[in-house]
């Protein structure tokens, strides 16, 4: 199996069941909508664009008789065939878990920090950072209980930082954007 990378385009050539497959992925830098081709036929991308950009993606490829995935974690995009990562004999492929319902509850509660902080800069940064971290930890390929506990700890930390920052910076208006005009 050969892998070639040119900028955002990654190509693999592999043989499965005496057939040659050319797999090509064009990775979107910020949009999360990647284009994946198997023997020059476009495979519809099934992942969520936001989750793909933030936590990574798994795209199952339509090759009969084999579980073939292109997956991305961080800045690394690899090919896995039948549970084994190509190019790394020791690594085993674990698909990302689906987005859990409890993640949406945590993220919605974090969004409420922005109006609670009067739409100022630090509450916005804390809420945005908390959403990013919670989403990333909720999609790690680990048991759901472990992902829930880690995400809950991140959520509690962000909310605690929100209240601590509010206590210690309420008189330092330079740390915040001006509050909206009342009236």
Secondary structure in CASP SS format (residue, H / E / C, confidence):
PFRMAT SS
TARGET T0000
AUTHOR 0000-0000-0000
METHOD secondary structure of the structure
MODEL  1
X C 1.00
X E 1.00
X E 1.00
X E 1.00
X E 1.00
X E 1.00
X C 1.00
X C 1.00
X E 1.00
X E 1.00
X E 1.00
X E 1.00
X E 1.00
X E 1.00
X E 1.00
X E 1.00
X C 1.00
X C 1.00
X E 1.00
X E 1.00
X E 1.00
X E 1.00
X E 1.00
X E 1.00
X E 1.00
X E 1.00
X C 1.00
X C 1.00
X C 1.00
X C 1.00
X C 1.00
X C 1.00
X C 1.00
X C 1.00
X E 1.00
X E 1.00
X E 1.00
X E 1.00
X C 1.00
X C 1.00
X E 1.00
X E 1.00
X E 1.00
X C 1.00
X C 1.00
X C 1.00
X C 1.00
X C 1.00
X H 1.00
X H 1.00
X H 1.00
X H 1.00
X H 1.00
X H 1.00
X C 1.00
X C 1.00
X E 1.00
X E 1.00
X E 1.00
X E 1.00
X E 1.00
X C 1.00
X C 1.00
X C 1.00
X C 1.00
X C 1.00
X C 1.00
X E 1.00
X E 1.00
X E 1.00
X E 1.00
X E 1.00
X E 1.00
X C 1.00
X C 1.00
X E 1.00
X E 1.00
X E 1.00
X E 1.00
X E 1.00
X E 1.00
X C 1.00
X C 1.00
X E 1.00
X E 1.00
X C 1.00
X C 1.00
X C 1.00
X C 1.00
X C 1.00
X C 1.00
X E 1.00
X C 1.00
X C 1.00
X C 1.00
X C 1.00
X C 1.00
X C 1.00
X C 1.00
X C 1.00
X H 1.00
X H 1.00
X H 1.00
X H 1.00
X H 1.00
X H 1.00
X H 1.00
X H 1.00
X H 1.00
X H 1.00
X H 1.00
X H 1.00
X H 1.00
X H 1.00
X H 1.00
X H 1.00
X C 1.00
X C 1.00
X C 1.00
X C 1.00
X H 1.00
X H 1.00
X H 1.00
X H 1.00
X H 1.00
X H 1.00
X H 1.00
X H 1.00
X H 1.00
X H 1.00
X H 1.00
X H 1.00
X H 1.00
X H 1.00
X H 1.00
X H 1.00
X H 1.00
X H 1.00
X C 1.00
X C 1.00
X C 1.00
X C 1.00
X C 1.00
X H 1.00
X H 1.00
X H 1.00
X H 1.00
X H 1.00
X H 1.00
X H 1.00
X H 1.00
X H 1.00
X H 1.00
X H 1.00
X H 1.00
X H 1.00
X H 1.00
X H 1.00
X H 1.00
X H 1.00
X H 1.00
X H 1.00
X H 1.00
X H 1.00
X H 1.00
X H 1.00
X H 1.00
X H 1.00
X H 1.00
X C 1.00
X C 1.00
X C 1.00
X H 1.00
X H 1.00
X H 1.00
X C 1.00
X C 1.00
X C 1.00
X C 1.00
X C 1.00
X C 1.00
X C 1.00
X C 1.00
END
